[in-house]
Every structure is written in structure tokens, then in C-alpha cells.
Amino acid sequence: MRVVRSGRVEVGSLLRALAGRGLNYDPVEVRGPAWTFDVHRHELGREAVGPPVEDGVWWRARALVAGYEFSPPGIVRAYYEPGSPLEGRDMLLQARLPGLRFLMGVRVTDVRDETGGGRTTWGWGYQTLEGHLERGRVDYSVVKDHATGRVEFVARSHSQLHPRAPWWMRWGWRLFGRRVQLRFYRRAGLRLRRLVHEPVAVAPAAVERVTGWGVCVPDPVR
């Protein structure tokens, strides 16, 4: 983790350094009550019953989720190498707090594309790398119920503050860490729903916006 209080840092070099890092936890450690488990569901809209409709709510949401456009840019932004495939992609997340920027690495370890049981699901998940202030995994998916036509954005996660985090970070986490987590998921659902229903905002979602540091998402212009 890198804490930035002012000015700029060389994001590109930090991003490239992630390739040599492993996960900062062992999945066998994940169990309550030391870990927090979350499931957040946000209805995005409805379309005709059956499989996803071409250029319908589900397909538009999938493009935005693939591009990480749902992330509230005032809370979290991400950088990654241009042209890198989604599965296996290293991402440098920039968590934004008043006066502070936390730079933390994650790796996309799973991409799902499934149809069965009356549903179509597409999504991806990342896990935290060495140096991240938290430990855990987050999975984002777009799900359509064929029987009702309902399309949902679902975020599932398990997480904990790193046990070796410094005292000041543990203190700060108790004060506002969980509130920021919940605010992120709430705003992500609202943002995605808004973008899905604004056609002009959907088309550029898959276009890589190279900043000189790598690709920056979500698009700050939106």
C-alpha cells in the first residue's frame, strides 16, 4: 500500500510492480467472525422475459461492469495496463479520502459467463495483493432472471483490515472504514443504474482511456 498525502506518484511503476506480488491472504483463513461477508443487490431494470435482449439492460450493464465504470470515482478509481485481458489483470486501486489517496494492488482471478437455472450471469472478481490495506475478495456480476426479465447488479465480498495494519489505520478503520465500504456499494449500484439508462454513456465504456500511467477507470468525465 502507498499513502499519498499530496502531489503525484509514478503510478505506472507501481502498477508494473504488481506482477511480482502474490495474494496477501490464504483463502482457507476466511471464516467468521474475523471476516466481514457482504452481499449487495441492486435492481437495474427489466426487459423482455427469456435470455438477455440484444442491446438491452443486461448487455449494457455487462459492458459497464467489464469496464469498471460502476465505481464511484470520488471513492475508488483504478489503473491497469492497456490491452491486458480481464482475467489475470493487475489493477492499482486508488481509494480516495479527504486529503489522502491509498494506492493498493488487486488481481482479477475469476471471470464468469454462465447460463443455467433460468438465469444468465456474467461477472468477474478480484483478490487483494501483498501491500493492500485489506485482505479479501470482491465479485461483481450482472444477473438476469429469465422468468421475470429482472436484471440485477450483485456485489459479493469477504474482507478484513490487514492484521498487521499500523495502529493509526486500525483506529481510522473503526471510525469510518466500514461506512466508506457501505457507501461504495450503495453508490456503485446507483451509478450503474443511471449509466445503464443513459444510452450516450454506454458506448464509450469499453474504450480504453490511456492517461500516461495506464488505463484509468471509471472515466472522470462522467
C-alpha positions in Angstrom: 0.0 0.0 0.0 1.2 3.5 -0.8 -0.3 6.5 1.1 -0.2 9.8 -0.9 -0.8 13.0 1.0 -0.1 15.5 -1.8 1.3 15.7 -5.2 1.7 12.9 -7.7 3.4 9.5 -7.6 4.6 7.3 -10.5 1.5 5.2 -10.9 2.9 3.4 -13.9 5.9 1.9 -12.0 3.7 0.9 -9.0 1.3 -0.8 -11.4 4.1 -2.8 -13.2 5.5 -3.9 -9.8 2.2 -5.7 -9.0 3.2 -8.6 -11.4 5.7 -9.8 -8.8 3.2 -9.8 -5.9 1.1 -12.7 -4.5 -2.1 -12.6 -2.6 -1.9 -11.2 0.9 -4.0 -14.0 2.4 -4.8 -17.7 2.2 -8.5 -18.4 1.3 -8.5 -21.1 3.9 -8.3 -18.3 6.6 -11.6 -16.9 5.5 -14.2 -17.6 8.3 -16.3 -15.6 10.7 -16.3 -13.6 12.9 -12.9 -12.2 12.0 -14.0 -11.6 8.4 -16.9 -9.4 7.1 -19.2 -11.0 4.5 -21.3 -8.8 2.2 -23.9 -9.4 -0.5 -25.3 -6.2 -2.1 -28.1 -6.4 -4.8 -29.3 -3.5 -6.9 -32.1 -3.8 -9.5 -31.0 -2.2 -12.7 -34.3 -2.6 -14.7 -36.4 -5.1 -16.5 -36.5 -6.3 -20.1 -38.5 -9.0 -22.0 -38.6 -12.4 -20.4 -36.1 -15.0 -21.6 -32.3 -14.7 -22.3 -30.7 -11.2 -22.4 -32.1 -9.0 -25.1 -29.6 -7.6 -27.6 -28.6 -4.0 -26.5 -31.0 -4.4 -23.5 -30.4 -3.6 -19.9 -28.3 -6.8 -19.3 -25.9 -6.2 -22.2 -25.5 -2.5 -21.4 -24.8 -3.3 -17.8 -22.3 -6.0 -18.7 -20.3 -3.6 -20.8 -20.1 -1.1 -17.9 -19.2 -3.7 -15.4 -16.5 -5.1 -17.6 -15.1 -1.5 -17.8 -15.3 -0.9 -14.0 -17.5 2.1 -14.9 -19.8 1.4 -11.9 -17.2 2.5 -9.4 -17.9 5.9 -7.8 -14.9 7.9 -8.9 -14.9 10.0 -5.8 -14.3 6.9 -3.7 -12.3 4.4 -5.9 -10.5 4.7 -9.2 -8.4 2.0 -10.9 -5.4 1.8 -13.2 -4.3 -1.1 -15.4 -2.1 -1.8 -18.3 -3.6 -1.0 -21.8 -4.6 -4.1 -23.7 -4.4 -6.5 -20.7 -7.0 -9.3 -20.7 -9.6 -9.1 -17.9 -8.8 -12.4 -16.4 -5.4 -12.2 -14.7 -5.3 -8.4 -14.9 -3.4 -6.5 -12.2 -5.2 -3.3 -11.1 -3.9 -0.5 -8.9 -6.9 0.9 -6.9 -6.8 4.4 -5.7 -9.0 4.8 -2.7 -9.8 8.5 -2.3 -10.4 10.1 1.1 -10.2 13.8 2.1 -6.5 14.7 1.9 -5.4 11.2 1.3 -5.0 8.7 -1.5 -4.4 5.0 -0.8 -2.8 3.0 -3.7 -3.4 -0.7 -3.4 -3.0 -3.7 -5.7 -5.5 -6.3 -6.7 -5.6 -9.1 -9.3 -8.6 -10.3 -11.3 -8.7 -14.1 -10.6 -12.1 -15.1 -12.0 -14.4 -14.3 -14.9 -17.8 -15.9 -15.0 -20.1 -16.4 -18.0 -22.9 -18.8 -17.1 -26.4 -19.6 -18.2 -28.5 -22.1 -16.2 -31.3 -22.5 -13.7 -33.3 -19.8 -15.5 -30.6 -17.2 -15.2 -27.8 -15.6 -17.2 -24.8 -14.4 -15.2 -21.7 -12.6 -16.2 -19.1 -11.1 -13.9 -15.6 -11.0 -12.6 -13.8 -11.0 -9.2 -10.5 -9.8 -7.8 -8.4 -10.6 -4.8 -6.1 -8.4 -2.8 -2.3 -8.5 -3.3 0.6 -8.0 -0.9 0.6 -4.4 0.3 -3.1 -3.9 0.3 -4.6 -2.4 3.5 -7.4 -5.0 3.4 -7.4 -8.7 2.7 -10.1 -10.5 0.7 -12.1 -10.8 -2.5 -14.9 -9.0 -4.3 -17.0 -10.4 -7.1 -19.2 -8.3 -9.3 -21.9 -9.8 -11.6 -24.8 -8.9 -13.8 -27.7 -11.4 -13.4 -30.9 -11.7 -15.5 -33.8 -13.8 -14.3 -35.4 -15.3 -17.4 -38.8 -15.7 -15.9 -39.3 -12.1 -14.8 -36.9 -10.2 -17.0 -35.4 -8.6 -13.9 -31.7 -7.5 -14.2 -29.6 -7.1 -11.1 -26.1 -5.9 -10.2 -24.7 -8.1 -7.4 -21.6 -7.5 -5.4 -20.3 -10.2 -3.1 -17.3 -9.9 -0.9 -15.4 -11.1 2.1 -12.9 -8.8 3.7 -11.0 -7.7 6.8 -8.5 -5.0 7.6 -5.0 -6.4 7.4 -4.0 -7.8 10.8 -0.6 -6.0 10.5 -2.1 -2.6 9.6 -0.5 0.2 11.7 -2.3 1.5 14.8 -3.4 4.7 13.2 -5.0 2.8 10.3 -6.9 0.4 12.7 -8.2 3.5 14.6 -9.3 5.2 11.4 -10.9 2.0 10.1 -13.0 1.8 13.2 -14.1 5.4 12.8 -15.0 5.4 9.1 -13.7 2.4 7.2 -16.9 0.3 7.3 -19.1 3.4 6.5 -17.0 4.1 3.4 -17.3 0.4 2.3 -21.1 0.5 2.5 -21.2 3.9 0.8 -19.1 2.5 -2.1 -21.5 -0.4 -2.7 -24.6 1.8 -2.4 -23.2 4.4 -4.8 -21.9 1.8 -7.2 -25.4 0.4 -7.6 -27.0 3.8 -8.1 -24.2 4.9 -10.6 -24.6 1.7 -12.7 -28.3 2.0 -12.9 -28.0 5.6 -14.0 -25.4 4.8 -16.7 -27.5 1.8 -18.0 -30.4 4.1 -18.7 -28.3 6.9 -20.3 -27.5 5.4 -23.8 -25.0 8.1 -24.6 -22.9 7.0 -21.6 -22.8 3.3 -22.5 -21.0 3.3 -25.9 -17.6 4.6 -24.7 -17.5 2.1 -21.7 -15.2 -0.4 -23.4 -12.8 2.2 -24.8 -9.5 2.3 -23.0 -8.6 5.8 -21.9 -4.8 5.9 -21.6 -3.6 8.5 -19.2 0.2 8.1 -19.5 0.0 5.9 -16.3 -2.1 3.3 -17.9 -5.9 3.0 -18.4 -7.8 5.0 -15.8 -11.4 3.9 -14.9 -14.0 5.0 -14.4 -14.0 7.9 -16.8 -13.6 11.0 -14.6 -15.6 13.0 -17.2 -18.8 11.1 -16.2 
